[in-house]
C-alpha cells in the first residue's frame, strides 16, 4: 500500500474519500494529511472495519 498519498493528488483523493465514506468530517480527513495509516485508523474507528479491510478500501480508492 502506498503509505503517503502524493500531495498533488490529495485534493482529488479527498473528494473520492468523502463520496465513499460520507460519515467522515472534512476536519478528520484533513487531519490525516494523506497518511494512509492514520486514514486506516480513522476508518477502523468510525466504521468498525478491521485493519486489513480498511487498508483494502484505501487501496481501492487510490487506484
Predicted model as a PDB file, atoms N, CA, C, CB and O in Angstrom, pLDDT in the B-factor column:
MODEL        1                                                                  
ATOM      1  N   UNK A   1       0.844  -1.179   0.000  1.00 45.00           N  
ATOM      2  CA  UNK A   1       0.000   0.000   0.000  1.00 45.00           C  
ATOM      3  C   UNK A   1       0.881   1.231   0.000  1.00 45.00           C  
ATOM      4  CB  UNK A   1      -0.956   0.004   1.210  1.00 45.00           C  
ATOM      5  O   UNK A   1       1.919   1.258   0.661  1.00 45.00           O  
ATOM      6  N   UNK A   2       0.476   2.234  -0.728  1.00 55.00           N  
ATOM      7  CA  UNK A   2       1.197   3.485  -0.748  1.00 55.00           C  
ATOM      8  C   UNK A   2       1.008   4.185   0.589  1.00 55.00           C  
ATOM      9  CB  UNK A   2       0.726   4.376  -1.914  1.00 55.00           C  
ATOM     10  O   UNK A   2      -0.113   4.545   0.946  1.00 55.00           O  
ATOM     11  N   UNK A   3       2.089   4.380   1.328  1.00 54.00           N  
ATOM     12  CA  UNK A   3       1.979   4.920   2.688  1.00 54.00           C  
ATOM     13  C   UNK A   3       1.617   6.392   2.708  1.00 54.00           C  
ATOM     14  CB  UNK A   3       3.272   4.717   3.431  1.00 54.00           C  
ATOM     15  O   UNK A   3       0.911   6.836   3.613  1.00 54.00           O  
ATOM     16  N   UNK A   4       2.074   7.143   1.753  1.00 61.00           N  
ATOM     17  CA  UNK A   4       1.753   8.567   1.696  1.00 61.00           C  
ATOM     18  C   UNK A   4       1.232   8.919   0.309  1.00 61.00           C  
ATOM     19  CB  UNK A   4       2.991   9.427   2.049  1.00 61.00           C  
ATOM     20  O   UNK A   4       1.891   8.665  -0.700  1.00 61.00           O  
ATOM     21  N   UNK A   5       0.069   9.492   0.276  1.00 58.00           N  
ATOM     22  CA  UNK A   5      -0.536   9.869  -0.982  1.00 58.00           C  
ATOM     23  C   UNK A   5       0.145  11.151  -1.455  1.00 58.00           C  
ATOM     24  CB  UNK A   5      -2.083  10.056  -0.838  1.00 58.00           C  
ATOM     25  O   UNK A   5       0.324  12.081  -0.668  1.00 58.00           O  
ATOM     26  N   UNK A   6       0.524  11.210  -2.725  1.00 58.00           N  
ATOM     27  CA  UNK A   6       1.213  12.377  -3.264  1.00 58.00           C  
ATOM     28  C   UNK A   6       0.375  13.628  -3.040  1.00 58.00           C  
ATOM     29  CB  UNK A   6       1.512  12.191  -4.763  1.00 58.00           C  
ATOM     30  O   UNK A   6      -0.844  13.609  -3.214  1.00 58.00           O  
ATOM     31  N   UNK A   7       1.033  14.710  -2.657  1.00 60.00           N  
ATOM     32  CA  UNK A   7       0.308  15.932  -2.309  1.00 60.00           C  
ATOM     33  C   UNK A   7      -0.500  16.473  -3.484  1.00 60.00           C  
ATOM     34  CB  UNK A   7       1.280  16.994  -1.823  1.00 60.00           C  
ATOM     35  O   UNK A   7      -1.562  17.061  -3.279  1.00 60.00           O  
ATOM     36  N   UNK A   8      -0.024  16.288  -4.693  1.00 64.00           N  
ATOM     37  CA  UNK A   8      -0.762  16.760  -5.857  1.00 64.00           C  
ATOM     38  C   UNK A   8      -2.074  16.037  -6.058  1.00 64.00           C  
ATOM     39  CB  UNK A   8       0.072  16.617  -7.080  1.00 64.00           C  
ATOM     40  O   UNK A   8      -2.998  16.603  -6.642  1.00 64.00           O  
ATOM     41  N   UNK A   9      -2.183  14.819  -5.599  1.00 77.00           N  
ATOM     42  CA  UNK A   9      -3.405  14.031  -5.761  1.00 77.00           C  
ATOM     43  C   UNK A   9      -4.267  14.041  -4.503  1.00 77.00           C  
ATOM     44  CB  UNK A   9      -3.055  12.601  -6.129  1.00 77.00           C  
ATOM     45  O   UNK A   9      -5.356  13.467  -4.493  1.00 77.00           O  
ATOM     46  N   UNK A  10      -3.796  14.678  -3.464  1.00 78.00           N  
ATOM     47  CA  UNK A  10      -4.506  14.672  -2.192  1.00 78.00           C  
ATOM     48  C   UNK A  10      -5.901  15.270  -2.327  1.00 78.00           C  
ATOM     49  CB  UNK A  10      -3.712  15.434  -1.144  1.00 78.00           C  
ATOM     50  O   UNK A  10      -6.865  14.695  -1.821  1.00 78.00           O  
ATOM     51  N   UNK A  11      -6.024  16.404  -2.994  1.00 79.00           N  
ATOM     52  CA  UNK A  11      -7.324  17.051  -3.141  1.00 79.00           C  
ATOM     53  C   UNK A  11      -8.294  16.149  -3.891  1.00 79.00           C  
ATOM     54  CB  UNK A  11      -7.178  18.391  -3.868  1.00 79.00           C  
ATOM     55  O   UNK A  11      -9.455  16.012  -3.504  1.00 79.00           O  
ATOM     56  N   UNK A  12      -7.815  15.543  -4.953  1.00 81.00           N  
ATOM     57  CA  UNK A  12      -8.638  14.627  -5.735  1.00 81.00           C  
ATOM     58  C   UNK A  12      -9.054  13.424  -4.887  1.00 81.00           C  
ATOM     59  CB  UNK A  12      -7.880  14.162  -6.993  1.00 81.00           C  
ATOM     60  O   UNK A  12     -10.204  12.989  -4.935  1.00 81.00           O  
ATOM     61  N   UNK A  13      -8.124  12.902  -4.125  1.00 82.00           N  
ATOM     62  CA  UNK A  13      -8.407  11.750  -3.279  1.00 82.00           C  
ATOM     63  C   UNK A  13      -9.431  12.095  -2.196  1.00 82.00           C  
ATOM     64  CB  UNK A  13      -7.117  11.235  -2.640  1.00 82.00           C  
ATOM     65  O   UNK A  13     -10.298  11.281  -1.879  1.00 82.00           O  
ATOM     66  N   UNK A  14      -9.334  13.291  -1.633  1.00 84.00           N  
ATOM     67  CA  UNK A  14     -10.280  13.699  -0.590  1.00 84.00           C  
ATOM     68  C   UNK A  14     -11.706  13.659  -1.107  1.00 84.00           C  
ATOM     69  CB  UNK A  14      -9.948  15.104  -0.079  1.00 84.00           C  
ATOM     70  O   UNK A  14     -12.620  13.256  -0.387  1.00 84.00           O  
ATOM     71  N   UNK A  15     -11.899  14.073  -2.348  1.00 85.00           N  
ATOM     72  CA  UNK A  15     -13.237  14.024  -2.936  1.00 85.00           C  
ATOM     73  C   UNK A  15     -13.761  12.605  -3.031  1.00 85.00           C  
ATOM     74  CB  UNK A  15     -13.231  14.659  -4.310  1.00 85.00           C  
ATOM     75  O   UNK A  15     -14.912  12.341  -2.683  1.00 85.00           O  
ATOM     76  N   UNK A  16     -12.925  11.689  -3.500  1.00 86.00           N  
ATOM     77  CA  UNK A  16     -13.321  10.277  -3.584  1.00 86.00           C  
ATOM     78  C   UNK A  16     -13.599   9.713  -2.198  1.00 86.00           C  
ATOM     79  CB  UNK A  16     -12.228   9.447  -4.282  1.00 86.00           C  
ATOM     80  O   UNK A  16     -14.541   8.944  -2.002  1.00 86.00           O  
ATOM     81  N   UNK A  17     -12.778  10.099  -1.255  1.00 87.00           N  
ATOM     82  CA  UNK A  17     -12.924   9.613   0.114  1.00 87.00           C  
ATOM     83  C   UNK A  17     -14.257  10.056   0.702  1.00 87.00           C  
ATOM     84  CB  UNK A  17     -11.766  10.112   0.989  1.00 87.00           C  
ATOM     85  O   UNK A  17     -14.953   9.263   1.336  1.00 87.00           O  
ATOM     86  N   UNK A  18     -14.607  11.304   0.495  1.00 86.00           N  
ATOM     87  CA  UNK A  18     -15.869  11.814   1.031  1.00 86.00           C  
ATOM     88  C   UNK A  18     -17.074  11.157   0.352  1.00 86.00           C  
ATOM     89  CB  UNK A  18     -15.937  13.335   0.861  1.00 86.00           C  
ATOM     90  O   UNK A  18     -18.104  10.938   0.990  1.00 86.00           O  
ATOM     91  N   UNK A  19     -16.945  10.843  -0.935  1.00 88.00           N  
ATOM     92  CA  UNK A  19     -18.035  10.160  -1.624  1.00 88.00           C  
ATOM     93  C   UNK A  19     -18.253   8.766  -1.054  1.00 88.00           C  
ATOM     94  CB  UNK A  19     -17.749  10.076  -3.124  1.00 88.00           C  
ATOM     95  O   UNK A  19     -19.389   8.332  -0.865  1.00 88.00           O  
ATOM     96  N   UNK A  20     -17.159   8.072  -0.783  1.00 89.00           N  
ATOM     97  CA  UNK A  20     -17.240   6.689  -0.305  1.00 89.00           C  
ATOM     98  C   UNK A  20     -17.534   6.580   1.187  1.00 89.00           C  
ATOM     99  CB  UNK A  20     -15.954   5.973  -0.609  1.00 89.00           C  
ATOM    100  O   UNK A  20     -18.211   5.650   1.626  1.00 89.00           O  
ATOM    101  N   UNK A  21     -17.032   7.519   1.952  1.00 89.00           N  
ATOM    102  CA  UNK A  21     -17.124   7.457   3.407  1.00 89.00           C  
ATOM    103  C   UNK A  21     -17.722   8.763   3.927  1.00 89.00           C  
ATOM    104  CB  UNK A  21     -15.728   7.193   4.045  1.00 89.00           C  
ATOM    105  O   UNK A  21     -17.031   9.563   4.559  1.00 89.00           O  
ATOM    106  N   UNK A  22     -18.983   8.965   3.661  1.00 88.00           N  
ATOM    107  CA  UNK A  22     -19.668  10.215   3.969  1.00 88.00           C  
ATOM    108  C   UNK A  22     -19.733  10.593   5.435  1.00 88.00           C  
ATOM    109  CB  UNK A  22     -21.021  10.146   3.454  1.00 88.00           C  
ATOM    110  O   UNK A  22     -19.963  11.761   5.749  1.00 88.00           O  
ATOM    111  N   UNK A  23     -19.539   9.646   6.345  1.00 88.00           N  
ATOM    112  CA  UNK A  23     -19.597   9.967   7.767  1.00 88.00           C  
ATOM    113  C   UNK A  23     -18.329  10.654   8.275  1.00 88.00           C  
ATOM    114  CB  UNK A  23     -19.841   8.710   8.562  1.00 88.00           C  
ATOM    115  O   UNK A  23     -18.309  11.180   9.387  1.00 88.00           O  
ATOM    116  N   UNK A  24     -17.278  10.648   7.464  1.00 89.00           N  
ATOM    117  CA  UNK A  24     -16.048  11.316   7.867  1.00 89.00           C  
ATOM    118  C   UNK A  24     -16.213  12.818   7.678  1.00 89.00           C  
ATOM    119  CB  UNK A  24     -14.833  10.787   7.059  1.00 89.00           C  
ATOM    120  O   UNK A  24     -16.735  13.267   6.658  1.00 89.00           O  
ATOM    121  N   UNK A  25     -15.771  13.587   8.658  1.00 88.00           N  
ATOM    122  CA  UNK A  25     -15.858  15.038   8.530  1.00 88.00           C  
ATOM    123  C   UNK A  25     -14.663  15.563   7.741  1.00 88.00           C  
ATOM    124  CB  UNK A  25     -15.925  15.707   9.921  1.00 88.00           C  
ATOM    125  O   UNK A  25     -13.638  14.892   7.618  1.00 88.00           O  
ATOM    126  N   UNK A  26     -14.813  16.759   7.217  1.00 86.00           N  
ATOM    127  CA  UNK A  26     -13.711  17.389   6.495  1.00 86.00           C  
ATOM    128  C   UNK A  26     -12.489  17.533   7.389  1.00 86.00           C  
ATOM    129  CB  UNK A  26     -14.134  18.758   5.957  1.00 86.00           C  
ATOM    130  O   UNK A  26     -11.361  17.314   6.946  1.00 86.00           O  
ATOM    131  N   UNK A  27     -12.710  17.898   8.639  1.00 90.00           N  
ATOM    132  CA  UNK A  27     -11.600  18.060   9.582  1.00 90.00           C  
ATOM    133  C   UNK A  27     -10.863  16.744   9.820  1.00 90.00           C  
ATOM    134  CB  UNK A  27     -12.114  18.612  10.910  1.00 90.00           C  
ATOM    135  O   UNK A  27      -9.634  16.717   9.865  1.00 90.00           O  
ATOM    136  N   UNK A  28     -11.610  15.666   9.971  1.00 89.00           N  
ATOM    137  CA  UNK A  28     -10.981  14.360  10.185  1.00 89.00           C  
ATOM    138  C   UNK A  28     -10.122  13.966   8.988  1.00 89.00           C  
ATOM    139  CB  UNK A  28     -12.049  13.285  10.442  1.00 89.00           C  
ATOM    140  O   UNK A  28      -8.990  13.508   9.144  1.00 89.00           O  
ATOM    141  N   UNK A  29     -10.670  14.151   7.809  1.00 87.00           N  
ATOM    142  CA  UNK A  29      -9.935  13.806   6.590  1.00 87.00           C  
ATOM    143  C   UNK A  29      -8.681  14.677   6.482  1.00 87.00           C  
ATOM    144  CB  UNK A  29     -10.836  13.983   5.331  1.00 87.00           C  
ATOM    145  O   UNK A  29      -7.598  14.184   6.165  1.00 87.00           O  
ATOM    146  N   UNK A  30      -8.835  15.951   6.742  1.00 87.00           N  
ATOM    147  CA  UNK A  30      -7.716  16.885   6.631  1.00 87.00           C  
ATOM    148  C   UNK A  30      -6.621  16.554   7.645  1.00 87.00           C  
ATOM    149  CB  UNK A  30      -8.204  18.327   6.834  1.00 87.00           C  
ATOM    150  O   UNK A  30      -5.439  16.721   7.345  1.00 87.00           O  
ATOM    151  N   UNK A  31      -6.989  16.095   8.818  1.00 88.00           N  
ATOM    152  CA  UNK A  31      -6.003  15.762   9.851  1.00 88.00           C  
ATOM    153  C   UNK A  31      -5.108  14.596   9.449  1.00 88.00           C  
ATOM    154  CB  UNK A  31      -6.708  15.433  11.151  1.00 88.00           C  
ATOM    155  O   UNK A  31      -3.974  14.505   9.919  1.00 88.00           O  
ATOM    156  N   UNK A  32      -5.589  13.713   8.601  1.00 85.00           N  
ATOM    157  CA  UNK A  32      -4.755  12.592   8.181  1.00 85.00           C  
ATOM    158  C   UNK A  32      -3.666  13.030   7.220  1.00 85.00           C  
ATOM    159  CB  UNK A  32      -5.605  11.518   7.539  1.00 85.00           C  
ATOM    160  O   UNK A  32      -2.636  12.366   7.104  1.00 85.00           O  
ATOM    161  N   UNK A  33      -3.884  14.147   6.525  1.00 81.00           N  
ATOM    162  CA  UNK A  33      -2.908  14.725   5.592  1.00 81.00           C  
ATOM    163  C   UNK A  33      -2.335  13.701   4.624  1.00 81.00           C  
ATOM    164  CB  UNK A  33      -1.781  15.368   6.361  1.00 81.00           C  
ATOM    165  O   UNK A  33      -1.159  13.769   4.265  1.00 81.00           O  
ATOM    166  N   UNK A  34      -3.157  12.763   4.206  1.00 78.00           N  
ATOM    167  CA  UNK A  34      -2.734  11.777   3.219  1.00 78.00           C  
ATOM    168  C   UNK A  34      -1.985  10.597   3.795  1.00 78.00           C  
ATOM    169  CB  UNK A  34      -1.889  12.427   2.208  1.00 78.00           C  
ATOM    170  O   UNK A  34      -1.524   9.739   3.042  1.00 78.00           O  
ATOM    171  N   UNK A  35      -1.850  10.527   5.104  1.00 86.00           N  
ATOM    172  CA  UNK A  35      -1.163   9.402   5.722  1.00 86.00           C  
ATOM    173  C   UNK A  35      -2.116   8.206   5.753  1.00 86.00           C  
ATOM    174  CB  UNK A  35      -0.669   9.765   7.159  1.00 86.00           C  
ATOM    175  O   UNK A  35      -3.128   8.219   6.453  1.00 86.00           O  
ATOM    176  N   UNK A  36      -1.777   7.196   4.996  1.00 86.00           N  
ATOM    177  CA  UNK A  36      -2.667   6.043   4.842  1.00 86.00           C  
ATOM    178  C   UNK A  36      -2.896   5.304   6.156  1.00 86.00           C  
ATOM    179  CB  UNK A  36      -2.099   5.086   3.816  1.00 86.00           C  
ATOM    180  O   UNK A  36      -3.990   4.789   6.387  1.00 86.00           O  
ATOM    181  N   UNK A  37      -1.894   5.245   7.013  1.00 90.00           N  
ATOM    182  CA  UNK A  37      -2.060   4.540   8.290  1.00 90.00           C  
ATOM    183  C   UNK A  37      -3.043   5.291   9.190  1.00 90.00           C  
ATOM    184  CB  UNK A  37      -0.695   4.379   9.006  1.00 90.00           C  
ATOM    185  O   UNK A  37      -3.882   4.673   9.846  1.00 90.00           O  
ATOM    186  N   UNK A  38      -2.942   6.605   9.222  1.00 91.00           N  
ATOM    187  CA  UNK A  38      -3.881   7.387  10.021  1.00 91.00           C  
ATOM    188  C   UNK A  38      -5.295   7.270   9.455  1.00 91.00           C  
ATOM    189  CB  UNK A  38      -3.446   8.862  10.073  1.00 91.00           C  
ATOM    190  O   UNK A  38      -6.271   7.165  10.198  1.00 91.00           O  
ATOM    191  N   UNK A  39      -5.381   7.292   8.148  1.00 91.00           N  
ATOM    192  CA  UNK A  39      -6.684   7.164   7.497  1.00 91.00           C  
ATOM    193  C   UNK A  39      -7.303   5.797   7.782  1.00 91.00           C  
ATOM    194  CB  UNK A  39      -6.549   7.379   5.982  1.00 91.00           C  
ATOM    195  O   UNK A  39      -8.501   5.699   8.048  1.00 91.00           O  
ATOM    196  N   UNK A  40      -6.493   4.750   7.727  1.00 92.00           N  
ATOM    197  CA  UNK A  40      -6.986   3.406   8.037  1.00 92.00           C  
ATOM    198  C   UNK A  40      -7.489   3.354   9.480  1.00 92.00           C  
ATOM    199  CB  UNK A  40      -5.873   2.347   7.812  1.00 92.00           C  
ATOM    200  O   UNK A  40      -8.526   2.749   9.754  1.00 92.00           O  
ATOM    201  N   UNK A  41      -6.772   3.975  10.386  1.00 93.00           N  
ATOM    202  CA  UNK A  41      -7.208   4.026  11.783  1.00 93.00           C  
ATOM    203  C   UNK A  41      -8.522   4.755  11.939  1.00 93.00           C  
ATOM    204  CB  UNK A  41      -6.157   4.691  12.638  1.00 93.00           C  
ATOM    205  O   UNK A  41      -9.373   4.353  12.732  1.00 93.00           O  
ATOM    206  N   UNK A  42      -8.689   5.818  11.190  1.00 92.00           N  
ATOM    207  CA  UNK A  42      -9.932   6.580  11.227  1.00 92.00           C  
ATOM    208  C   UNK A  42     -11.106   5.748  10.708  1.00 92.00           C  
ATOM    209  CB  UNK A  42      -9.792   7.864  10.405  1.00 92.00           C  
ATOM    210  O   UNK A  42     -12.196   5.773  11.279  1.00 92.00           O  
ATOM    211  N   UNK A  43     -10.871   5.011   9.622  1.00 93.00           N  
ATOM    212  CA  UNK A  43     -11.928   4.135   9.094  1.00 93.00           C  
ATOM    213  C   UNK A  43     -12.262   3.017  10.071  1.00 93.00           C  
ATOM    214  CB  UNK A  43     -11.505   3.538   7.748  1.00 93.00           C  
ATOM    215  O   UNK A  43     -13.423   2.637  10.219  1.00 93.00           O  
ATOM    216  N   UNK A  44     -11.246   2.496  10.732  1.00 95.00           N  
ATOM    217  CA  UNK A  44     -11.478   1.456  11.734  1.00 95.00           C  
ATOM    218  C   UNK A  44     -12.347   1.999  12.866  1.00 95.00           C  
ATOM    219  CB  UNK A  44     -10.137   0.925  12.291  1.00 95.00           C  
ATOM    220  O   UNK A  44     -13.303   1.354  13.297  1.00 95.00           O  
ATOM    221  N   UNK A  45     -12.003   3.178  13.332  1.00 93.00           N  
ATOM    222  CA  UNK A  45     -12.722   3.782  14.456  1.00 93.00           C  
ATOM    223  C   UNK A  45     -14.154   4.156  14.076  1.00 93.00           C  
ATOM    224  CB  UNK A  45     -11.977   5.022  14.952  1.00 93.00           C  
ATOM    225  O   UNK A  45     -15.097   3.854  14.809  1.00 93.00           O  
ATOM    226  N   UNK A  46     -14.308   4.805  12.942  1.00 91.00           N  
ATOM    227  CA  UNK A  46     -15.614   5.333  12.554  1.00 91.00           C  
ATOM    228  C   UNK A  46     -16.565   4.252  12.049  1.00 91.00           C  
ATOM    229  CB  UNK A  46     -15.441   6.387  11.491  1.00 91.00           C  
ATOM    230  O   UNK A  46     -17.761   4.286  12.335  1.00 91.00           O  
ATOM    231  N   UNK A  47     -16.025   3.289  11.294  1.00 93.00           N  
ATOM    232  CA  UNK A  47     -16.885   2.291  10.645  1.00 93.00           C  
ATOM    233  C   UNK A  47     -16.742   0.885  11.210  1.00 93.00           C  
ATOM    234  CB  UNK A  47     -16.589   2.255   9.183  1.00 93.00           C  
ATOM    235  O   UNK A  47     -17.451  -0.023  10.777  1.00 93.00           O  
ATOM    236  N   UNK A  48     -15.844   0.686  12.165  1.00 94.00           N  
ATOM    237  CA  UNK A  48     -15.679  -0.624  12.777  1.00 94.00           C  
ATOM    238  C   UNK A  48     -15.029  -1.648  11.856  1.00 94.00           C  
ATOM    239  CB  UNK A  48     -17.005  -1.135  13.226  1.00 94.00           C  
ATOM    240  O   UNK A  48     -15.261  -2.849  11.998  1.00 94.00           O  
ATOM    241  N   UNK A  49     -14.222  -1.183  10.922  1.00 94.00           N  
ATOM    242  CA  UNK A  49     -13.555  -2.097   9.997  1.00 94.00           C  
ATOM    243  C   UNK A  49     -12.316  -2.711  10.636  1.00 94.00           C  
ATOM    244  CB  UNK A  49     -13.175  -1.368   8.705  1.00 94.00           C  
ATOM    245  O   UNK A  49     -11.702  -2.114  11.520  1.00 94.00           O  
ATOM    246  N   UNK A  50     -11.961  -3.886  10.189  1.00 96.00           N  
ATOM    247  CA  UNK A  50     -10.685  -4.482  10.583  1.00 96.00           C  
ATOM    248  C   UNK A  50      -9.581  -3.733   9.842  1.00 96.00           C  
ATOM    249  CB  UNK A  50     -10.644  -6.030  10.268  1.00 96.00           C  
ATOM    250  O   UNK A  50      -9.822  -3.122   8.801  1.00 96.00           O  
ATOM    251  N   UNK A  51      -8.379  -3.787  10.385  1.00 93.00           N  
ATOM    252  CA  UNK A  51      -7.253  -3.063   9.796  1.00 93.00           C  
ATOM    253  C   UNK A  51      -7.044  -3.457   8.339  1.00 93.00           C  
ATOM    254  CB  UNK A  51      -5.977  -3.321  10.595  1.00 93.00           C  
ATOM    255  O   UNK A  51      -6.880  -2.590   7.481  1.00 93.00           O  
ATOM    256  N   UNK A  52      -7.048  -4.748   8.054  1.00 94.00           N  
ATOM    257  CA  UNK A  52      -6.845  -5.226   6.685  1.00 94.00           C  
ATOM    258  C   UNK A  52      -7.920  -4.693   5.740  1.00 94.00           C  
ATOM    259  CB  UNK A  52      -6.838  -6.755   6.654  1.00 94.00           C  
ATOM    260  O   UNK A  52      -7.621  -4.287   4.617  1.00 94.00           O  
ATOM    261  N   UNK A  53      -9.162  -4.695   6.196  1.00 95.00           N  
ATOM    262  CA  UNK A  53     -10.261  -4.214   5.363  1.00 95.00           C  
ATOM    263  C   UNK A  53     -10.132  -2.718   5.112  1.00 95.00           C  
ATOM    264  CB  UNK A  53     -11.610  -4.526   6.019  1.00 95.00           C  
ATOM    265  O   UNK A  53     -10.362  -2.263   3.992  1.00 95.00           O  
ATOM    266  N   UNK A  54      -9.771  -1.951   6.126  1.00 92.00           N  
ATOM    267  CA  UNK A  54      -9.587  -0.507   5.959  1.00 92.00           C  
ATOM    268  C   UNK A  54      -8.486  -0.229   4.942  1.00 92.00           C  
ATOM    269  CB  UNK A  54      -9.251   0.161   7.310  1.00 92.00           C  
ATOM    270  O   UNK A  54      -8.632   0.653   4.096  1.00 92.00           O  
ATOM    271  N   UNK A  55      -7.397  -0.966   5.017  1.00 91.00           N  
ATOM    272  CA  UNK A  55      -6.291  -0.783   4.075  1.00 91.00           C  
ATOM    273  C   UNK A  55      -6.719  -1.152   2.653  1.00 91.00           C  
ATOM    274  CB  UNK A  55      -5.078  -1.630   4.501  1.00 91.00           C  
ATOM    275  O   UNK A  55      -6.319  -0.487   1.698  1.00 91.00           O  
ATOM    276  N   UNK A  56      -7.519  -2.195   2.504  1.00 93.00           N  
ATOM    277  CA  UNK A  56      -8.020  -2.583   1.178  1.00 93.00           C  
ATOM    278  C   UNK A  56      -8.916  -1.494   0.603  1.00 93.00           C  
ATOM    279  CB  UNK A  56      -8.790  -3.916   1.254  1.00 93.00           C  
ATOM    280  O   UNK A  56      -8.854  -1.199  -0.590  1.00 93.00           O  
ATOM    281  N   UNK A  57      -9.745  -0.901   1.449  1.00 90.00           N  
ATOM    282  CA  UNK A  57     -10.637   0.165   0.998  1.00 90.00           C  
ATOM    283  C   UNK A  57      -9.828   1.375   0.517  1.00 90.00           C  
ATOM    284  CB  UNK A  57     -11.600   0.579   2.134  1.00 90.00           C  
ATOM    285  O   UNK A  57     -10.165   1.983  -0.499  1.00 90.00           O  
ATOM    286  N   UNK A  58      -8.785   1.715   1.229  1.00 88.00           N  
ATOM    287  CA  UNK A  58      -7.932   2.839   0.837  1.00 88.00           C  
ATOM    288  C   UNK A  58      -7.232   2.525  -0.466  1.00 88.00           C  
ATOM    289  CB  UNK A  58      -6.901   3.159   1.934  1.00 88.00           C  
ATOM    290  O   UNK A  58      -7.165   3.372  -1.356  1.00 88.00           O  
ATOM    291  N   UNK A  59      -6.706   1.309  -0.590  1.00 87.00           N  
ATOM    292  CA  UNK A  59      -6.051   0.886  -1.836  1.00 87.00           C  
ATOM    293  C   UNK A  59      -7.000   1.003  -3.019  1.00 87.00           C  
ATOM    294  CB  UNK A  59      -5.541  -0.557  -1.716  1.00 87.00           C  
ATOM    295  O   UNK A  59      -6.611   1.463  -4.092  1.00 87.00           O  
ATOM    296  N   UNK A  60      -8.239   0.586  -2.821  1.00 88.00           N  
ATOM    297  CA  UNK A  60      -9.209   0.617  -3.905  1.00 88.00           C  
ATOM    298  C   UNK A  60      -9.479   2.058  -4.351  1.00 88.00           C  
ATOM    299  CB  UNK A  60     -10.516  -0.064  -3.471  1.00 88.00           C  
ATOM    300  O   UNK A  60      -9.678   2.309  -5.539  1.00 88.00           O  
ATOM    301  N   UNK A  61      -9.487   2.989  -3.421  1.00 83.00           N  
ATOM    302  CA  UNK A  61      -9.723   4.384  -3.773  1.00 83.00           C  
ATOM    303  C   UNK A  61      -8.533   5.033  -4.471  1.00 83.00           C  
ATOM    304  CB  UNK A  61     -10.067   5.166  -2.539  1.00 83.00           C  
ATOM    305  O   UNK A  61      -8.700   5.970  -5.252  1.00 83.00           O  
ATOM    306  N   UNK A  62      -7.352   4.543  -4.191  1.00 78.00           N  
ATOM    307  CA  UNK A  62      -6.154   5.148  -4.784  1.00 78.00           C  
ATOM    308  C   UNK A  62      -5.848   4.613  -6.171  1.00 78.00           C  
ATOM    309  CB  UNK A  62      -4.965   4.919  -3.890  1.00 78.00           C  
ATOM    310  O   UNK A  62      -4.972   5.142  -6.854  1.00 78.00           O  
ATOM    311  N   UNK A  63      -6.546   3.586  -6.595  1.00 77.00           N  
ATOM    312  CA  UNK A  63      -6.294   3.002  -7.929  1.00 77.00           C  
ATOM    313  C   UNK A  63      -7.195   3.567  -8.967  1.00 77.00           C  
ATOM    314  CB  UNK A  63      -6.455   1.512  -7.903  1.00 77.00           C  
ATOM    315  O   UNK A  63      -7.110   3.184 -10.133  1.00 77.00           O  
TER     316      UNK A  63                                                      
ENDMDL                                                                          
END                                                                             
